[in-house]
Amino acid sequence: MSMATTTIRIDHAMLPDHFDRSRPNAIAEAIETALREDGVKAEVLDIFSHIKVELSTSQLTAACAALAELKLI
């Protein structure tokens, strides 16, 4: 049985001011930690032009709520 996955991309230029854009790896780590604290298992990576969040589609609603709290969506 395969699991559906969702990828969310957050452009570096769209990051809120409270994130230090000069440290994209730290941003990815902070987002992954925040998601994990909200019970969302996700892999968050800094890609050249954006932050990539990959997660199980079944956790999309919870992930969106957590990302909204961080003012990322």
PDB file of N, CA, C and O in Angstrom:
ATOM      1  N   MET A   1       0.843  -1.176   0.000  1.00  0.00           N
ATOM      2  CA  MET A   1       0.000   0.000   0.000  1.00  0.00           C
ATOM      3  C   MET A   1       0.893   1.246   0.000  1.00  0.00           C
ATOM      4  O   MET A   1       1.790   1.368   0.834  1.00  0.00           O
ATOM      5  N   SER A   2       0.653   2.146  -0.912  1.00  0.00           N
ATOM      6  CA  SER A   2       1.440   3.371  -0.964  1.00  0.00           C
ATOM      7  C   SER A   2       0.705   4.499  -0.251  1.00  0.00           C
ATOM      8  O   SER A   2      -0.522   4.504  -0.149  1.00  0.00           O
ATOM      9  N   MET A   3       1.477   5.434   0.228  1.00  0.00           N
ATOM     10  CA  MET A   3       0.909   6.562   0.948  1.00  0.00           C
ATOM     11  C   MET A   3       1.030   7.810   0.069  1.00  0.00           C
ATOM     12  O   MET A   3       2.085   8.066  -0.511  1.00  0.00           O
ATOM     13  N   ALA A   4      -0.031   8.568  -0.022  1.00  0.00           N
ATOM     14  CA  ALA A   4      -0.002   9.814  -0.786  1.00  0.00           C
ATOM     15  C   ALA A   4       0.801  10.851  -0.012  1.00  0.00           C
ATOM     16  O   ALA A   4       0.665  10.981   1.204  1.00  0.00           O
ATOM     17  N   THR A   5       1.637  11.586  -0.737  1.00  0.00           N
ATOM     18  CA  THR A   5       2.425  12.639  -0.102  1.00  0.00           C
ATOM     19  C   THR A   5       2.106  13.980  -0.741  1.00  0.00           C
ATOM     20  O   THR A   5       1.676  14.067  -1.891  1.00  0.00           O
ATOM     21  N   THR A   6       2.329  14.997   0.033  1.00  0.00           N
ATOM     22  CA  THR A   6       2.111  16.367  -0.413  1.00  0.00           C
ATOM     23  C   THR A   6       3.416  17.136  -0.232  1.00  0.00           C
ATOM     24  O   THR A   6       4.137  16.942   0.746  1.00  0.00           O
ATOM     25  N   THR A   7       3.702  18.005  -1.185  1.00  0.00           N
ATOM     26  CA  THR A   7       4.864  18.881  -1.085  1.00  0.00           C
ATOM     27  C   THR A   7       4.380  20.319  -1.053  1.00  0.00           C
ATOM     28  O   THR A   7       3.600  20.745  -1.904  1.00  0.00           O
ATOM     29  N   ILE A   8       4.851  21.057  -0.067  1.00  0.00           N
ATOM     30  CA  ILE A   8       4.554  22.480   0.061  1.00  0.00           C
ATOM     31  C   ILE A   8       5.868  23.213  -0.167  1.00  0.00           C
ATOM     32  O   ILE A   8       6.888  22.882   0.437  1.00  0.00           O
ATOM     33  N   ARG A   9       5.835  24.196  -1.030  1.00  0.00           N
ATOM     34  CA  ARG A   9       7.032  25.005  -1.296  1.00  0.00           C
ATOM     35  C   ARG A   9       6.796  26.428  -0.804  1.00  0.00           C
ATOM     36  O   ARG A   9       5.771  27.042  -1.100  1.00  0.00           O
ATOM     37  N   ILE A  10       7.758  26.935  -0.052  1.00  0.00           N
ATOM     38  CA  ILE A  10       7.673  28.288   0.481  1.00  0.00           C
ATOM     39  C   ILE A  10       8.871  29.061  -0.062  1.00  0.00           C
ATOM     40  O   ILE A  10      10.014  28.770   0.290  1.00  0.00           O
ATOM     41  N   ASP A  11       8.614  30.027  -0.902  1.00  0.00           N
ATOM     42  CA  ASP A  11       9.665  30.821  -1.523  1.00  0.00           C
ATOM     43  C   ASP A  11      10.405  31.613  -0.459  1.00  0.00           C
ATOM     44  O   ASP A  11       9.785  32.206   0.423  1.00  0.00           O
ATOM     45  N   HIS A  12      11.728  31.623  -0.539  1.00  0.00           N
ATOM     46  CA  HIS A  12      12.529  32.387   0.436  1.00  0.00           C
ATOM     47  C   HIS A  12      12.099  33.856   0.502  1.00  0.00           C
ATOM     48  O   HIS A  12      12.063  34.445   1.583  1.00  0.00           O
ATOM     49  N   ALA A  13      11.780  34.432  -0.626  1.00  0.00           N
ATOM     50  CA  ALA A  13      11.402  35.853  -0.670  1.00  0.00           C
ATOM     51  C   ALA A  13      10.095  36.119   0.066  1.00  0.00           C
ATOM     52  O   ALA A  13       9.831  37.259   0.447  1.00  0.00           O
ATOM     53  N   MET A  14       9.276  35.101   0.272  1.00  0.00           N
ATOM     54  CA  MET A  14       7.983  35.270   0.924  1.00  0.00           C
ATOM     55  C   MET A  14       8.022  34.976   2.428  1.00  0.00           C
ATOM     56  O   MET A  14       6.993  35.046   3.100  1.00  0.00           O
ATOM     57  N   LEU A  15       9.201  34.649   2.954  1.00  0.00           N
ATOM     58  CA  LEU A  15       9.299  34.362   4.384  1.00  0.00           C
ATOM     59  C   LEU A  15       9.028  35.622   5.194  1.00  0.00           C
ATOM     60  O   LEU A  15       9.502  36.700   4.835  1.00  0.00           O
ATOM     61  N   PRO A  16       8.278  35.502   6.272  1.00  0.00           N
ATOM     62  CA  PRO A  16       8.018  36.660   7.131  1.00  0.00           C
ATOM     63  C   PRO A  16       9.323  37.200   7.727  1.00  0.00           C
ATOM     64  O   PRO A  16      10.328  36.493   7.801  1.00  0.00           O
ATOM     65  N   ASP A  17       9.284  38.446   8.142  1.00  0.00           N
ATOM     66  CA  ASP A  17      10.473  39.122   8.674  1.00  0.00           C
ATOM     67  C   ASP A  17      11.047  38.466   9.923  1.00  0.00           C
ATOM     68  O   ASP A  17      12.233  38.630  10.208  1.00  0.00           O
ATOM     69  N   HIS A  18      10.231  37.724  10.676  1.00  0.00           N
ATOM     70  CA  HIS A  18      10.757  37.131  11.911  1.00  0.00           C
ATOM     71  C   HIS A  18      11.689  35.939  11.643  1.00  0.00           C
ATOM     72  O   HIS A  18      12.260  35.379  12.580  1.00  0.00           O
ATOM     73  N   PHE A  19      11.843  35.553  10.380  1.00  0.00           N
ATOM     74  CA  PHE A  19      12.810  34.516  10.014  1.00  0.00           C
ATOM     75  C   PHE A  19      14.066  35.175   9.464  1.00  0.00           C
ATOM     76  O   PHE A  19      13.983  36.127   8.687  1.00  0.00           O
ATOM     77  N   ASP A  20      15.222  34.674   9.862  1.00  0.00           N
ATOM     78  CA  ASP A  20      16.510  35.182   9.389  1.00  0.00           C
ATOM     79  C   ASP A  20      16.818  34.522   8.046  1.00  0.00           C
ATOM     80  O   ASP A  20      17.298  33.389   8.003  1.00  0.00           O
ATOM     81  N   ARG A  21      16.544  35.227   6.958  1.00  0.00           N
ATOM     82  CA  ARG A  21      16.708  34.668   5.615  1.00  0.00           C
ATOM     83  C   ARG A  21      18.149  34.290   5.300  1.00  0.00           C
ATOM     84  O   ARG A  21      18.391  33.530   4.362  1.00  0.00           O
ATOM     85  N   SER A  22      19.097  34.796   6.053  1.00  0.00           N
ATOM     86  CA  SER A  22      20.499  34.459   5.811  1.00  0.00           C
ATOM     87  C   SER A  22      20.843  33.060   6.343  1.00  0.00           C
ATOM     88  O   SER A  22      21.945  32.561   6.113  1.00  0.00           O
ATOM     89  N   ARG A  23      19.902  32.435   7.050  1.00  0.00           N
ATOM     90  CA  ARG A  23      20.124  31.095   7.619  1.00  0.00           C
ATOM     91  C   ARG A  23      19.005  30.143   7.205  1.00  0.00           C
ATOM     92  O   ARG A  23      18.244  29.691   8.060  1.00  0.00           O
ATOM     93  N   PRO A  24      18.888  29.829   5.918  1.00  0.00           N
ATOM     94  CA  PRO A  24      17.774  28.993   5.449  1.00  0.00           C
ATOM     95  C   PRO A  24      17.739  27.593   6.053  1.00  0.00           C
ATOM     96  O   PRO A  24      16.658  27.036   6.245  1.00  0.00           O
ATOM     97  N   ASN A  25      18.899  27.013   6.356  1.00  0.00           N
ATOM     98  CA  ASN A  25      18.888  25.687   6.990  1.00  0.00           C
ATOM     99  C   ASN A  25      18.275  25.763   8.379  1.00  0.00           C
ATOM    100  O   ASN A  25      17.552  24.854   8.787  1.00  0.00           O
ATOM    101  N   ALA A  26      18.553  26.833   9.107  1.00  0.00           N
ATOM    102  CA  ALA A  26      17.971  27.012  10.441  1.00  0.00           C
ATOM    103  C   ALA A  26      16.466  27.228  10.336  1.00  0.00           C
ATOM    104  O   ALA A  26      15.712  26.776  11.197  1.00  0.00           O
ATOM    105  N   ILE A  27      16.029  27.914   9.292  1.00  0.00           N
ATOM    106  CA  ILE A  27      14.593  28.114   9.074  1.00  0.00           C
ATOM    107  C   ILE A  27      13.914  26.774   8.842  1.00  0.00           C
ATOM    108  O   ILE A  27      12.873  26.485   9.430  1.00  0.00           O
ATOM    109  N   ALA A  28      14.513  25.958   7.978  1.00  0.00           N
ATOM    110  CA  ALA A  28      13.942  24.636   7.687  1.00  0.00           C
ATOM    111  C   ALA A  28      13.854  23.804   8.964  1.00  0.00           C
ATOM    112  O   ALA A  28      12.850  23.134   9.205  1.00  0.00           O
ATOM    113  N   GLU A  29      14.892  23.846   9.771  1.00  0.00           N
ATOM    114  CA  GLU A  29      14.898  23.102  11.028  1.00  0.00           C
ATOM    115  C   GLU A  29      13.817  23.612  11.984  1.00  0.00           C
ATOM    116  O   GLU A  29      13.137  22.817  12.633  1.00  0.00           O
ATOM    117  N   ALA A  30      13.661  24.924  12.069  1.00  0.00           N
ATOM    118  CA  ALA A  30      12.636  25.498  12.955  1.00  0.00           C
ATOM    119  C   ALA A  30      11.234  25.108  12.503  1.00  0.00           C
ATOM    120  O   ALA A  30      10.371  24.811  13.330  1.00  0.00           O
ATOM    121  N   ILE A  31      11.007  25.107  11.200  1.00  0.00           N
ATOM    122  CA  ILE A  31       9.694  24.721  10.678  1.00  0.00           C
ATOM    123  C   ILE A  31       9.432  23.252  10.963  1.00  0.00           C
ATOM    124  O   ILE A  31       8.339  22.888  11.398  1.00  0.00           O
ATOM    125  N   GLU A  32      10.433  22.401  10.719  1.00  0.00           N
ATOM    126  CA  GLU A  32      10.264  20.974  10.981  1.00  0.00           C
ATOM    127  C   GLU A  32       9.966  20.724  12.459  1.00  0.00           C
ATOM    128  O   GLU A  32       9.115  19.898  12.791  1.00  0.00           O
ATOM    129  N   THR A  33      10.658  21.430  13.339  1.00  0.00           N
ATOM    130  CA  THR A  33      10.424  21.289  14.782  1.00  0.00           C
ATOM    131  C   THR A  33       9.012  21.731  15.154  1.00  0.00           C
ATOM    132  O   THR A  33       8.335  21.050  15.924  1.00  0.00           O
ATOM    133  N   ALA A  34       8.565  22.853  14.620  1.00  0.00           N
ATOM    134  CA  ALA A  34       7.217  23.347  14.910  1.00  0.00           C
ATOM    135  C   ALA A  34       6.161  22.354  14.426  1.00  0.00           C
ATOM    136  O   ALA A  34       5.174  22.109  15.120  1.00  0.00           O
ATOM    137  N   LEU A  35       6.362  21.791  13.255  1.00  0.00           N
ATOM    138  CA  LEU A  35       5.412  20.798  12.745  1.00  0.00           C
ATOM    139  C   LEU A  35       5.399  19.568  13.641  1.00  0.00           C
ATOM    140  O   LEU A  35       4.335  19.056  13.988  1.00  0.00           O
ATOM    141  N   ARG A  36       6.571  19.100  14.010  1.00  0.00           N
ATOM    142  CA  ARG A  36       6.666  17.916  14.869  1.00  0.00           C
ATOM    143  C   ARG A  36       5.962  18.161  16.203  1.00  0.00           C
ATOM    144  O   ARG A  36       5.274  17.278  16.715  1.00  0.00           O
ATOM    145  N   GLU A  37       6.134  19.364  16.768  1.00  0.00           N
ATOM    146  CA  GLU A  37       5.468  19.697  18.039  1.00  0.00           C
ATOM    147  C   GLU A  37       3.947  19.681  17.889  1.00  0.00           C
ATOM    148  O   GLU A  37       3.231  19.452  18.863  1.00  0.00           O
ATOM    149  N   ASP A  38       3.456  19.921  16.681  1.00  0.00           N
ATOM    150  CA  ASP A  38       2.017  19.866  16.415  1.00  0.00           C
ATOM    151  C   ASP A  38       1.575  18.493  15.921  1.00  0.00           C
ATOM    152  O   ASP A  38       0.447  18.329  15.458  1.00  0.00           O
ATOM    153  N   GLY A  39       2.464  17.510  16.021  1.00  0.00           N
ATOM    154  CA  GLY A  39       2.119  16.137  15.674  1.00  0.00           C
ATOM    155  C   GLY A  39       2.207  15.804  14.192  1.00  0.00           C
ATOM    156  O   GLY A  39       1.676  14.785  13.752  1.00  0.00           O
ATOM    157  N   VAL A  40       2.871  16.651  13.423  1.00  0.00           N
ATOM    158  CA  VAL A  40       2.993  16.431  11.981  1.00  0.00           C
ATOM    159  C   VAL A  40       4.396  15.929  11.682  1.00  0.00           C
ATOM    160  O   VAL A  40       5.386  16.600  11.977  1.00  0.00           O
ATOM    161  N   LYS A  41       4.468  14.743  11.096  1.00  0.00           N
ATOM    162  CA  LYS A  41       5.752  14.201  10.687  1.00  0.00           C
ATOM    163  C   LYS A  41       6.034  14.700   9.273  1.00  0.00           C
ATOM    164  O   LYS A  41       5.327  14.341   8.332  1.00  0.00           O
ATOM    165  N   ALA A  42       7.056  15.520   9.127  1.00  0.00           N
ATOM    166  CA  ALA A  42       7.371  16.100   7.832  1.00  0.00           C
ATOM    167  C   ALA A  42       8.881  16.195   7.677  1.00  0.00           C
ATOM    168  O   ALA A  42       9.629  16.266   8.652  1.00  0.00           O
ATOM    169  N   GLU A  43       9.297  16.193   6.430  1.00  0.00           N
ATOM    170  CA  GLU A  43      10.696  16.454   6.110  1.00  0.00           C
ATOM    171  C   GLU A  43      10.752  17.852   5.520  1.00  0.00           C
ATOM    172  O   GLU A  43      10.081  18.143   4.530  1.00  0.00           O
ATOM    173  N   VAL A  44      11.548  18.712   6.127  1.00  0.00           N
ATOM    174  CA  VAL A  44      11.645  20.107   5.686  1.00  0.00           C
ATOM    175  C   VAL A  44      13.093  20.364   5.281  1.00  0.00           C
ATOM    176  O   VAL A  44      14.023  20.156   6.062  1.00  0.00           O
ATOM    177  N   LEU A  45      13.260  20.822   4.042  1.00  0.00           N
ATOM    178  CA  LEU A  45      14.592  21.036   3.489  1.00  0.00           C
ATOM    179  C   LEU A  45      14.715  22.422   2.887  1.00  0.00           C
ATOM    180  O   LEU A  45      13.755  22.982   2.358  1.00  0.00           O
ATOM    181  N   ASP A  46      15.915  22.957   2.981  1.00  0.00           N
ATOM    182  CA  ASP A  46      16.212  24.197   2.270  1.00  0.00           C
ATOM    183  C   ASP A  46      16.678  23.810   0.875  1.00  0.00           C
ATOM    184  O   ASP A  46      17.705  23.149   0.717  1.00  0.00           O
ATOM    185  N   ILE A  47      15.936  24.215  -0.118  1.00  0.00           N
ATOM    186  CA  ILE A  47      16.302  24.022  -1.509  1.00  0.00           C
ATOM    187  C   ILE A  47      16.741  25.391  -2.016  1.00  0.00           C
ATOM    188  O   ILE A  47      16.365  26.409  -1.435  1.00  0.00           O
ATOM    189  N   PHE A  48      17.504  25.433  -3.051  1.00  0.00           N
ATOM    190  CA  PHE A  48      18.127  26.656  -3.543  1.00  0.00           C
ATOM    191  C   PHE A  48      17.228  27.896  -3.438  1.00  0.00           C
ATOM    192  O   PHE A  48      17.659  28.917  -2.901  1.00  0.00           O
ATOM    193  N   SER A  49      16.006  27.827  -3.932  1.00  0.00           N
ATOM    194  CA  SER A  49      15.155  29.020  -3.988  1.00  0.00           C
ATOM    195  C   SER A  49      13.966  28.977  -3.038  1.00  0.00           C
ATOM    196  O   SER A  49      13.203  29.940  -2.962  1.00  0.00           O
ATOM    197  N   HIS A  50      13.797  27.872  -2.312  1.00  0.00           N
ATOM    198  CA  HIS A  50      12.619  27.744  -1.470  1.00  0.00           C
ATOM    199  C   HIS A  50      12.847  26.733  -0.345  1.00  0.00           C
ATOM    200  O   HIS A  50      13.826  25.987  -0.328  1.00  0.00           O
ATOM    201  N   ILE A  51      11.905  26.745   0.582  1.00  0.00           N
ATOM    202  CA  ILE A  51      11.840  25.737   1.634  1.00  0.00           C
ATOM    203  C   ILE A  51      10.843  24.686   1.156  1.00  0.00           C
ATOM    204  O   ILE A  51       9.728  25.020   0.756  1.00  0.00           O
ATOM    205  N   LYS A  52      11.245  23.414   1.198  1.00  0.00           N
ATOM    206  CA  LYS A  52      10.377  22.326   0.741  1.00  0.00           C
ATOM    207  C   LYS A  52       9.907  21.525   1.949  1.00  0.00           C
ATOM    208  O   LYS A  52      10.715  21.063   2.755  1.00  0.00           O
ATOM    209  N   VAL A  53       8.592  21.368   2.063  1.00  0.00           N
ATOM    210  CA  VAL A  53       7.983  20.613   3.151  1.00  0.00           C
ATOM    211  C   VAL A  53       7.286  19.408   2.525  1.00  0.00           C
ATOM    212  O   VAL A  53       6.360  19.570   1.729  1.00  0.00           O
ATOM    213  N   GLU A  54       7.725  18.206   2.879  1.00  0.00           N
ATOM    214  CA  GLU A  54       7.081  16.984   2.385  1.00  0.00           C
ATOM    215  C   GLU A  54       6.449  16.255   3.554  1.00  0.00           C
ATOM    216  O   GLU A  54       7.068  16.068   4.601  1.00  0.00           O
ATOM    217  N   LEU A  55       5.198  15.843   3.355  1.00  0.00           N
ATOM    218  CA  LEU A  55       4.470  15.186   4.423  1.00  0.00           C
ATOM    219  C   LEU A  55       3.402  14.283   3.844  1.00  0.00           C
ATOM    220  O   LEU A  55       3.078  14.359   2.658  1.00  0.00           O
ATOM    221  N   SER A  56       2.863  13.436   4.686  1.00  0.00           N
ATOM    222  CA  SER A  56       1.742  12.597   4.296  1.00  0.00           C
ATOM    223  C   SER A  56       0.528  13.483   4.060  1.00  0.00           C
ATOM    224  O   SER A  56       0.232  14.368   4.863  1.00  0.00           O
ATOM    225  N   THR A  57      -0.170  13.243   2.962  1.00  0.00           N
ATOM    226  CA  THR A  57      -1.348  14.044   2.643  1.00  0.00           C
ATOM    227  C   THR A  57      -2.383  13.970   3.760  1.00  0.00           C
ATOM    228  O   THR A  57      -3.155  14.910   3.952  1.00  0.00           O
ATOM    229  N   SER A  58      -2.406  12.874   4.488  1.00  0.00           N
ATOM    230  CA  SER A  58      -3.369  12.741   5.593  1.00  0.00           C
ATOM    231  C   SER A  58      -3.110  13.754   6.707  1.00  0.00           C
ATOM    232  O   SER A  58      -3.985  13.983   7.542  1.00  0.00           O
ATOM    233  N   GLN A  59      -1.929  14.360   6.733  1.00  0.00           N
ATOM    234  CA  GLN A  59      -1.595  15.341   7.757  1.00  0.00           C
ATOM    235  C   GLN A  59      -1.617  16.770   7.218  1.00  0.00           C
ATOM    236  O   GLN A  59      -1.157  17.693   7.891  1.00  0.00           O
ATOM    237  N   LEU A  60      -2.141  16.957   6.025  1.00  0.00           N
ATOM    238  CA  LEU A  60      -2.112  18.273   5.387  1.00  0.00           C
ATOM    239  C   LEU A  60      -2.869  19.330   6.180  1.00  0.00           C
ATOM    240  O   LEU A  60      -2.386  20.454   6.314  1.00  0.00           O
ATOM    241  N   THR A  61      -4.024  19.002   6.699  1.00  0.00           N
ATOM    242  CA  THR A  61      -4.813  19.974   7.456  1.00  0.00           C
ATOM    243  C   THR A  61      -4.048  20.456   8.691  1.00  0.00           C
ATOM    244  O   THR A  61      -3.986  21.655   8.963  1.00  0.00           O
ATOM    245  N   ALA A  62      -3.475  19.519   9.427  1.00  0.00           N
ATOM    246  CA  ALA A  62      -2.711  19.884  10.626  1.00  0.00           C
ATOM    247  C   ALA A  62      -1.477  20.696  10.253  1.00  0.00           C
ATOM    248  O   ALA A  62      -1.124  21.648  10.949  1.00  0.00           O
ATOM    249  N   ALA A  63      -0.821  20.324   9.157  1.00  0.00           N
ATOM    250  CA  ALA A  63       0.367  21.064   8.712  1.00  0.00           C
ATOM    251  C   ALA A  63      -0.009  22.485   8.325  1.00  0.00           C
ATOM    252  O   ALA A  63       0.709  23.423   8.669  1.00  0.00           O
ATOM    253  N   CYS A  64      -1.109  22.663   7.623  1.00  0.00           N
ATOM    254  CA  CYS A  64      -1.542  24.004   7.228  1.00  0.00           C
ATOM    255  C   CYS A  64      -1.835  24.870   8.445  1.00  0.00           C
ATOM    256  O   CYS A  64      -1.510  26.057   8.457  1.00  0.00           O
ATOM    257  N   ALA A  65      -2.442  24.286   9.458  1.00  0.00           N
ATOM    258  CA  ALA A  65      -2.727  25.051  10.664  1.00  0.00           C
ATOM    259  C   ALA A  65      -1.421  25.492  11.332  1.00  0.00           C
ATOM    260  O   ALA A  65      -1.304  26.636  11.772  1.00  0.00           O
ATOM    261  N   ALA A  66      -0.448  24.594  11.408  1.00  0.00           N
ATOM    262  CA  ALA A  66       0.840  24.926  12.030  1.00  0.00           C
ATOM    263  C   ALA A  66       1.577  25.973  11.210  1.00  0.00           C
ATOM    264  O   ALA A  66       2.155  26.902  11.775  1.00  0.00           O
ATOM    265  N   LEU A  67       1.566  25.840   9.891  1.00  0.00           N
ATOM    266  CA  LEU A  67       2.241  26.812   9.026  1.00  0.00           C
ATOM    267  C   LEU A  67       1.556  28.171   9.083  1.00  0.00           C
ATOM    268  O   LEU A  67       2.220  29.203   8.982  1.00  0.00           O
ATOM    269  N   ALA A  68       0.253  28.185   9.241  1.00  0.00           N
ATOM    270  CA  ALA A  68      -0.469  29.439   9.374  1.00  0.00           C
ATOM    271  C   ALA A  68      -0.089  30.149  10.673  1.00  0.00           C
ATOM    272  O   ALA A  68       0.040  31.373  10.695  1.00  0.00           O
ATOM    273  N   GLU A  69       0.091  29.389  11.751  1.00  0.00           N
ATOM    274  CA  GLU A  69       0.529  29.972  13.021  1.00  0.00           C
ATOM    275  C   GLU A  69       1.889  30.637  12.884  1.00  0.00           C
ATOM    276  O   GLU A  69       2.164  31.645  13.535  1.00  0.00           O
ATOM    277  N   LEU A  70       2.744  30.066  12.030  1.00  0.00           N
ATOM    278  CA  LEU A  70       4.069  30.626  11.788  1.00  0.00           C
ATOM    279  C   LEU A  70       4.045  31.749  10.756  1.00  0.00           C
ATOM    280  O   LEU A  70       5.077  32.335  10.429  1.00  0.00           O
ATOM    281  N   LYS A  71       2.844  32.037  10.251  1.00  0.00           N
ATOM    282  CA  LYS A  71       2.636  33.073   9.226  1.00  0.00           C
ATOM    283  C   LYS A  71       3.359  32.762   7.908  1.00  0.00           C
ATOM    284  O   LYS A  71       3.830  33.654   7.202  1.00  0.00           O
ATOM    285  N   LEU A  72       3.427  31.454   7.608  1.00  0.00           N
ATOM    286  CA  LEU A  72       4.053  31.009   6.369  1.00  0.00           C
ATOM    287  C   LEU A  72       3.055  30.788   5.254  1.00  0.00           C
ATOM    288  O   LEU A  72       3.416  30.765   4.078  1.00  0.00           O
ATOM    289  N   ILE A  73       1.804  30.627   5.627  1.00  0.00           N
ATOM    290  CA  ILE A  73       0.722  30.521   4.623  1.00  0.00           C
ATOM    291  C   ILE A  73      -0.456  31.336   5.108  1.00  0.00           C
ATOM    292  O   ILE A  73      -1.484  31.399   4.432  1.00  0.00           O
TER     293      ILE A  73
END
